Amino acid sequence: MTNKAKIISLIACGLIIILAVIFSSSSPDGLESVAEKMGLSNLAEAQGVFDAPMQQYLIPSIKKPLLSASVAGLAGAAIVFVGTMFVARRIIKRRRDNVTTYDREDVLP
């Protein structure tokens, strides 16, 4: 994949995230809905170990909800992308090291 294709792909992902924020529902998701129906939502809030940095998919320092949710979505996607790339590179490096080790054993007496 060329650098131009990578940049176009990243821009497309960013636009999709921003559009998803614009058209997303303000209703609770399935898990939150079930927790509310069963009376567990208050229990979960009381049992929290630490506060999430982007609760409700918003960044507290940004006052405009649409902009805040868009930035939070982009930040979340960037975190997942970087984490995935890190894991993928570790796996590829480990596989290369293993192949090199096996090749050496086959060649040497």
C-alpha positions in Angstrom: 0.0 0.0 0.0 1.4 3.4 -1.0 1.7 6.3 1.4 -1.0 8.1 -0.6 -3.4 5.2 -0.1 -2.6 5.1 3.6 -3.3 8.8 4.0 -6.6 8.5 2.1 -7.6 5.5 4.2 -6.9 7.4 7.5 -8.8 10.4 6.2 -11.8 8.2 5.3 -11.7 6.5 8.7 -11.7 10.0 10.4 -14.7 11.1 8.3 -16.6 7.9 9.1 -16.0 8.5 12.8 -17.2 12.1 12.6 -20.3 11.1 10.6 -21.0 8.3 13.1 -21.0 10.8 15.9 -23.3 13.2 14.1 -25.8 10.4 13.3 -25.4 8.4 16.6 -28.3 7.9 18.9 -28.4 9.5 22.3 -30.3 6.5 23.7 -28.3 4.1 25.9 -26.7 1.2 24.2 -27.9 -2.4 24.8 -25.7 -3.1 27.8 -26.7 0.2 29.5 -30.3 -0.4 28.8 -30.3 -3.9 30.4 -28.4 -2.6 33.4 -31.0 0.2 33.9 -33.9 -2.3 33.6 -32.3 -4.6 36.1 -31.4 -1.8 38.5 -27.7 -2.4 38.2 -26.6 0.9 36.7 -26.3 2.7 40.1 -24.4 -0.3 41.5 -21.8 -0.1 38.7 -21.2 3.6 39.3 -20.7 3.1 43.0 -18.3 0.2 42.5 -16.0 2.0 40.0 -12.2 1.6 40.6 -11.2 4.7 38.6 -12.8 7.2 36.3 -12.5 6.7 32.6 -10.8 9.5 30.7 -13.6 9.9 28.2 -16.8 9.0 30.0 -19.9 8.9 27.8 -17.6 9.3 24.8 -17.0 13.0 25.7 -13.9 15.0 26.6 -14.8 17.2 29.6 -12.5 20.1 28.6 -14.4 20.5 25.3 -17.7 22.2 25.9 -19.4 21.6 22.5 -20.9 18.0 22.7 -20.6 17.3 19.0 -16.9 18.4 18.8 -16.1 16.6 22.1 -17.6 13.3 20.9 -15.8 13.6 17.5 -12.5 14.2 19.2 -13.1 11.4 21.6 -14.0 9.0 18.8 -10.9 10.0 16.8 -8.7 9.6 19.9 -10.2 6.2 20.6 -9.6 5.1 17.0 -6.0 6.3 17.2 -5.4 4.4 20.4 -6.8 1.2 18.9 -4.8 1.7 15.7 -1.5 2.3 17.5 -2.1 -0.6 19.9 -2.9 -2.9 16.9 0.2 -1.8 15.0 2.4 -2.4 18.1 1.0 -6.0 18.6 1.2 -6.8 14.9 4.8 -5.7 14.7 5.7 -7.7 17.7 4.1 -10.8 16.2 5.8 -10.3 12.8 9.2 -9.8 14.5 8.7 -12.9 16.6 7.8 -15.0 13.5 10.9 -13.6 11.6 13.1 -14.5 14.5 11.7 -18.0 14.7 12.1 -18.6 10.9 15.7 -17.4 11.1 16.4 -19.7 14.0 15.0 -22.7 12.2 16.9 -21.9 9.0 20.1 -21.8 10.9 19.5 -25.1 12.6 18.8 -26.8 9.2 21.9 -25.4 7.6 24.4 -26.0 10.4 25.6 -29.6 11.2 
